[in-house]
Each structure stands twice: as C-alpha cells, then as structure tokens.
Amino acid sequence: MIARFAILAALLSAPAALAQDCAPPADLKDGWDIATPQSQGMDAAPLCDIGARFEGWKEANAHAVLVLRHGKLVYEKYFAGEDQEWGKWSIGMIQHNAGRLHDVRSISKSVVSLLTGVAVDRGWLSVDQSVFAFFPEHADLRTPAKDRITIRHLLTMSSSLAWDESLPYSDRRNSETAMNNAADAARYVLEQPMWRSEPGDNYNYSGGSAVVLAEILRKVSGGMDITMLSKTLLFDPLGITDFEWAVWNNRPVIASGLRLRPRDLAKVGQLVLDGGKWQGRQIVSEKWIADSIAPQINGQSPFFYGYQWWLGRSLLDGRQVDWAAGFGEGGQRVFIIPEFDIVVVLNFGLYGRGLQAYVGPSILNQHVLPAVVKK
C-alpha cells in the first residue's frame, strides 16, 4: 500500500508542462496520413503538454507517445531513455525515434490472437476444437479434463493448466521462464497439472497460452513458425517491413519477444479499431475483432479480458468510456478507443517497476481523452 501511495504521489507531483511541444509528425510515406489535432476534432493543448511533462519527469523513462484520430497521426513524440531488449538486462541510454524497433513484450500475445483469427477465417481451425486434437504426439499427457481445453480457453487464458508468472522472470521457477528453457515449450505447457477448476471457469495469466496457440498455427499452416506467420498473414498486408522476434534456445520467444517500430504498432491498433481492415483491405474478419475485444471472462482486476486483449474503462466528464488494449511489460501499451476513433501507442522503459501501471492511464485520462472536442 505504501508503494502504491508513492507511485500516486509521483504522478501528482510530475512536473507540469511549462511550454507546449507540438511539432507535427513527419510524413515518412509509411502508410500514415498526417494531420493536426484541430483538424480531427481535438484540442491540441492537452496533447502538446505530453512532451514537456515527460521531458521534465525523467523517472518515468518515457520512450514514445503516439496519438491517432480518425486514422491519422496527430501527435508523435520520442524521448531519450534507458532501455532493454528481451533477454538483455540493459542496452543503455537510447535516443528513441520513429525508425527504431522497440520491445512490445506481451503485446506479442495480442498479435498471436490476430493470427489465430486469420486462421479461423481461413477455416484452418475453430475456437471450440480441443487443443489436444492438434497434439497426437503428446497423447501420453491427455486426461478427460485436459481434453476439455479448447482454443477458446487458450485465447482467454482460462485453460486451468497450472501456471505462475508472479515470480520475477529472472527466477527459473517462473512458469514462462521455465517454459522458455524447456526442450519442448508446448509440451511443457501441456504437461502442467490442472487446477481444480474446469476449463473456462477462471482467468489465470499465462504466456504458455500464446505458445501453444502458435504451435497449433504452425501445424495448420503447413509449418510456418511465428516469424513467417506474422510476416505473411499480418505484417506484409499492413506494410510492416521491419520487425523482430527475440530468439531463445534457438526458437522465437512467442509470448513476449516481438519488436516493432512505434508507428507499426499503431497499425496493429488501427487494424483492430477498423474492424480488421487496413486501408480498405479486410485482413482479419470483423467478427473476429468484435469477439476479440468483447468481454469473454473476468480478467485481472479491474479488467475484463477478450481474446488476448485487455478491456478497461476511463471516466470522461462523468461518464464511462470503454477501451481495449494490448499491455506489455515495462509500460508498452496500445489503447483502442472505438467511441472516439482513437489509437494511442506508448513505449516506456519501466521494466519491473510498479509505475508502469499508472503512466499509461495518466496519458489517456489526463491528456488524450480531455483533448477530444467532438466525435
């Protein structure tokens, strides 16, 4: 409780903007139209305060803030800050910019969900199929209870397979760390004992869910691993040409290893906001997107959870505004706000720090939503 009060005090005492910083985003011919906030029905002042706020608040370790309205980039700001890459403790002080890849950490899981949607759209699988139907080689692990685990349960992190990521990821007892170190990551997940609850009853955060989903996708796609799947099914159609998946034990780190440029992460957010379309082309079905960002299960309080997407709310002028989001360790966020046709992308370097849970909502609630003048 004391730590939480300290975080809130830091937020409240963060330096107020003394001068607005609102240089227009550059037109990089990367698929984004550029516009002023005013032309898209937003008050520029609350957005322009973001840069000065975080330039003067080094403890927050901001790296990038992007705001898009009606499919146009209206605000973009980059900062210098200490950073990490997956598997490396530190890569030092970095001047972040539009051309630099950044870890998105667990937003990787949201990308796996989108790829699963493409597979469902193509008839490769359905969400109500038993997971073990795809793993005859692991028949020795099957039980009547495990046979009831479906792809839907993986998407909603409700498989009831035992899993614990509460320990630091540097601790080999952490379930995701143990999975990454296992000879067969998918088998490691599937061999875990069942909790007492039935599949589908309870949410329990699990990076293993994304790993098993990706292995199923590899099987039904004819052998494409996550790097080729994401390139072929998602990134090429979005015009994303520069990306990386971190590698550990000679295999991609599926649950948290994706690196994207901030503007390209914004494309993922815009795809979801536009019901699976990018520049008029349907990449993922509208139904899949609607199901993905609809409440499927009670998630980690206070959030609902969809198909590997977090669902939350903000308060604006006394009324609730719903949003969907991808969350990644360290403060990586992509917020999708359908009511106002807004996407917000955040990169921070708050790895392992509690402050990461607060800076994202502070930008959303103190800067972006108050900037909305009209729909």
N, C-alpha and C positions, 0 to 999 in steps of 0.2 A: 504493500500500500504506500509506503514511504517513497519507493522508487517511482510509482505512478504519479504521486504528487510532484515529484521533482521534474518529471517529464512535462506535466501540465504547466508547471511554473516556467520551464524553459520556453514552452510555446508562447505563453503570455508575455514573457519578457524579451522575446525575439525582437531585434531592432526593427522599429517601424521604418517604412520606406520614406526617405527624405527627398528622394528625387526619382521621378518615374523613368523607367527604362523600357522603351517600346520600339526598338529598331525593328522594322518589318522583316519577316522571314525572307531568306534568299530564295529566288526561283532557281532550283537546281535541275529542272527538267526531269524530275524523278517520279512523275505521276501526280504531284500535288499542285493544285491551284492555290495561289497566294491571295490573301485578301486582308483588308483592315478589319479590326474588330467591329468598328462602327457600321461597316457595310453589311455585316452579318448579324446585326441586331444586338451587339454587345457594347457595353461601356468600356472603353479602353483603360480607364484609370485603375480599376482593381487588378486587371491583368498586368498592367505596366508596373505595378508595385511589387510583383513577384521577384523580379531580378534584384532590385535593391534590397529586398528583405533577406534573400539568401546570400547575396554577396556580403552582407553585414552579419550573417549568422553562420560562421564557419563550422560550428559544432554540428550543424545539420548535414553537412557534407553533401550538398546538392550537386547533381551532375547534369541533369537535363529536365526541362519542363516544356511540354508542347501542348497547345490547345487548338482543337479543330472544331469549326462550327459549319454546319451545312456542307460538309465535305471539303472545306477549305481550311488551309493552315493560317490561323490568325495570330498566333503567338508562339515564339520559339526562343528559348534562352538556354545557353550552355555555361557551365561553370568549371573551374579547376577544383579538383579534389582527389583525395586518396581513394584508390580503387583496388579491387581484387578481380581475378578471373577464377572460374571454378577450378578447384584443385590447387590453387596457389594462394598463400596467405595474403600476399600483397604484391602489387605491381607498381607501387609508389604513387607519387603525385602526377595526375594526368590532366591535361587541358582537354576537356571533352568537347566534341564538335559533331556536326551532322554526319560526317563521314566515318566516324569511329564506331566499331561494334561495341556493344555493352552486354554484359550478362543480363538475361531476363529471369534467370533462376526458375522458380516454379511456374511462371507463365508458360514454360515449356509444356506443362500438363494441359493447359488450355489449348495449345497448338495440337497436341495429340488428340484432344477431343474433336477439333475441327477435322483432322484427318480421318478419325473414326466416322464422322458424319459423311465425308465423301465416300468412304467405303460402303456405308449403309445406302447412300443414294445410288450407288452403282450395283447394289444387290449382292455384294460380297458377303455380307453378314447382316444379322438383325440384333437389336439390343436385348432381345429376350432369349437368345441362344445361350446354352450352358457353356461356361468358359472351358470346362474340361473336355467338351466335344472337340476342341481345337488342339488338344494335347494328348493324343493317344500314347505318346512316348512316356507320359507321366501317369499312366494308369495305376501304378502302384500307390499313388497319393490319393486316389479317389475314395470318397466316403459318400454315403447318402446325403449328408449335409453339404459337403463341398460340391456335389453335383447340382445343387440348387443355386449356386453362384452363377449369375448371368453377367453379360457385358454391361447391362444397365447398372448392376451393383458396382462394377469397377468404375464406371463413369461417375457415380455418386459417392464413391468411397464408402460403401456400405456392405462390403463383401463378408464381414465378420471374421476375416482372417486376422489373427493376432498381429499387431503392428504398433511400434512405439518409436516416434521420432522426437520425443520430448528431451532426450539427452542431446548434448552438443554433437554436431556432425563429425567432430574430431574424435568422438568416442566410438570405438569399434562395436559397442553394444547397441548403438543407434541402428534401428532396423534398416534405414536406407543405406547407411554406411556398410552394414553387413551384407546387404544385397549387392552393392556395387563391388564388394570384394569377393563375392561368391563366384565359383566357376561358371555356374548357370544361373543368371539373375532371375529369370522367370520361374525356374524350378524352386529357387529359394523362397519366392513369394508363395507359391502354391503349396509348399510343404509346411507352411506355418499352421499351427493348430487353430481350430475355430474357437472364437469366443462363444459364450453361452447363448448369445442372441442369434436369431435367424437372419440369414442374408436379407438385406433391405430394411432391417429394423432400426439400425443405428449408424450414424456417420462416425468414421474414425479416420483421421488424416493419414494417407498412405501414398508415398511415392511409388510403391510397388504396383498400385493400380495402373499407372501410366505405362510401366514397364511391361506388364502382361498384355495391356491393350496393344502396345507397339509390336509385341511378338506375334499376336494374332494378326495384326495388319501385315506383318512380313509374310506370314503364311498365306493369307488370302490374296495377296498382291503378286504372288509368284516370286517372292524372295527379296523384295525391296526393303532395305533397312531404313531407319528413321531419317537418315540424311537424304536418301534418294526419294523416299515417300514425301517428305516435306518439300523438297525441290519440285518434284513432278506434279503433285496434287495441289499444292498451295502456293509456294513461293514463286514459281515461274508464272502462274496466272496473275499473281499480284505484282509482278515486275520487280521482285526482290532477288537481286543477283549476288549479294554479299551476305553470307551468314555462316555460322559455325555451330557444330555440336561438340562440346568438350568430349574428350575420349579418356576412358579409364579402363584398365585391364583389356585394352585393345578393342573396346566397343563404345559406342556413343552413350553418353550419360543422358538417358531419355527423360527422367523426371525433372531435371533441373539444369541441364547443360547447354541450352540454346543461347546463342549470342546474336543479337540483331542491332542494326542501326535504329536510333530512336524513331526516325521517320518511317522506317519499315515496320516497327512495332505498331505505329499508328495505323498503318494499312490493315494490320490484323484487326485492330479495334474498329476501324471503319467498315470492314467486311461484316463484322457482327452487327454493327449499328444498322447497316443497309440490308439486313436480312439475307446475308450470304452472297451479295453481289459486290463486284468491284468494277466500276466504270461501265455499268450496264451488263456485265457478264455474270451469270449465275455460277459461282464456284462451289458453294455448299447450298443445299436446299434451304428454302425459307423455313420449312417445318423443322429441320434440324436446329437451326439457330433459335427458333422460338422455344423448342424443348430445352435447348442448352441453357438458356438464360431465364427459364421459368423455375420457380422453386420446386425442387424434386425431393428435398429432405432438409430437416433442420441440421444446419452445419455448426461449425464452431461459433458459439455465441459471440456477437449478436446476429450472425449472418445466416441466411438460407444458403443452400448450395444447389447448383444445377448440374450440368454435365461438365465437371472440372472448371466451372466458373463460380465465383463468389457473387452473392446477391445481397446488396445493402440498401441503405436509405440515408438521405440527408433531410434537413429541415430548412426550408426557404420561406420566409415571410409567413411562418406559422403553419405551413403545410408540408406534407411529405413528398419528397422527390426520390423515386426509385432508381437504382443504377445496378449494372453488372460490372464485374471487374476480374481481371487476372491479377493475382498477387504473387510477387516473388521476393525471396529473402533479400534483405538489405534496403528495401523501400522501392523495389521495382513494381510499377503499377501501370495498368491500362484501364481507365474508367470509361464506361459506355453509358451515356445518359440519354435514353431514347426520347423522353419527353421534350428535351431541348435540342436534340440532334447534335450532341457534343461528344467528342472523344478527348480524353486527357491522357497524356503519356508522361510518366515520371521515372527518372533514374536517380537513385541516391546510393551512397556508399555506407549505409548504416548497418553493415553486416553484423549480426549478433547483438544488436543494440535495440532496446525497447522503444527508442524514439521513432523507429521506422514505422510503427503502427499509428503514429499521430501526425507525421508531417504530410502524408497523402491527404487524409481528410481535411487537414488545415488548409491546403491549397484549394481543394474542392469547395469547401464550405466558406472560406474567408475571401477567396479571390474569384474563382470561376463562376459559381452559381450567382453570387451577387452582381456579376458583370452582365447577366442576361437582362436585356431591356425588353425584348419581345421575342416571341417564338418565330 
